[in-house]
Amino acid sequence: MDKTQSLLKELTEAHGIPGYETEVRRLIRGHLKPLGKLSEDNMGSLICEKAGKSGGPKIMLAGHMDEIGFMVKHISADGFIRFTTLGGWWDQVLLGQRVIIKTNKGDVLGVIGAKPPHLLSQEERNKVVVRKNMYIDIGAVSEKDVEKAGVRPGDPIVPVSEFSVLSNTKTYMSKAFDDRVGCALVISALRSFPNKTHPNTIFGVTTVQEEVGVRGATTSVEMVNPDVAFILESDIAGDVPGIKPDESSTKMGKGPSLLLYDARMIPNLKLRDLVIDTAKKAKIPLQFTTMEGGATDGSVIHLHKTGVPTVVLGVPTRHIHSHNAIMHRDDFDNTVKLLKNILQKLDKKTVQEIKSFK
């Protein structure tokens, strides 16, 4: 297992749902500490400042550290746990999945269940089971059993899924690629520059609570006050059955993606074109994507103060927002390569041109 594989394994297997990012924050802090000056905002987002040749323009690289998860909502008298979601889950991917409840006494393993099909009418079997009819079973037979295990309302619940290398050894499967892949890109991009070899100051930022309303981006951008921003994300790979090319043409293994539009941001056009031109000259494959039904940390970062030129770069990923997503190593490596090439170009003059509408 090489350095990148090890980093992705560490980051994805760490626990950290919105508002409960302590474990993954501690891990990321350890990776960022040797790379620059560390600080954090009052929400818990981490900021690593890496100085370049001069003071230069401030370039923000942002990936969010939180993953989607759940929270304990209610404990029934017979020992079953009702839960609410933190982040966007599709109800159909939940049943039968293992979860860990993070309690004051340690981790408690459970499984998401519902009324068994044997006891359902044919009409009920044909309907999708909705989350409100699901529960978490930890093997308890009473509310007292659950309390003895340390489970309390408000405890965070995380998916159980280990990082695995698949039969195509360049493809990896794990939970939380959204957006631990972005955090790994931040770390890898900072590592790629020896001290003071770039014409700007890079701020590697791993934000909190993106999945519940881009909250950490809202506060961390205030601390950085960037001139330019790159949002580093997982992207939705459209190369699975049932998706038409006009819905998504993004394919895993065919290069990083550049987001042309989402529900809350249109990228800065000059910065977008710089990404496209840089990829072409460096012979880095680049795909284009849109997202009509969602947004990223860029939604608030690009509106900071008088505006920040912002683009979103993604690693195409299958099955995001589930217990098991799949990504391709080549896409990750090419995103790091693309970032390094772009960052080398962002000197004071280039940034001024990007920010000008003349």
Secondary structure, DSSP 4 states (H G I P E B T S, - for coil): --HHHHHHHHHHHS--BTTB-HHHHHHHHHHHGGGSEEEE-TT--EEEEE--SSS--EEEEEEE----EEEEEEE-TTS-EEEEEES---GGGTTT-EEEEEETTEEEEEEEE-S-GGGS-HHHHTSPPPGGG-EEE-S-SSHHHHHHTT--TT-EEEE----EE-SSTTEEEES-HHHHHHHHHHHHHHHTS-TT-SSSEEEEEEES-GGGTSHHHHHHHHHH--SEEEEEEEEE---STT--TTT----TTS--EEEEEETTB---HHHHHHHHHHHHHTT---EEEEETT---THHHHTTSTT---EEEEEEEEES-SSS-EEEEHHHHHHHHHHHHHHHHH--HHHHHHHH---
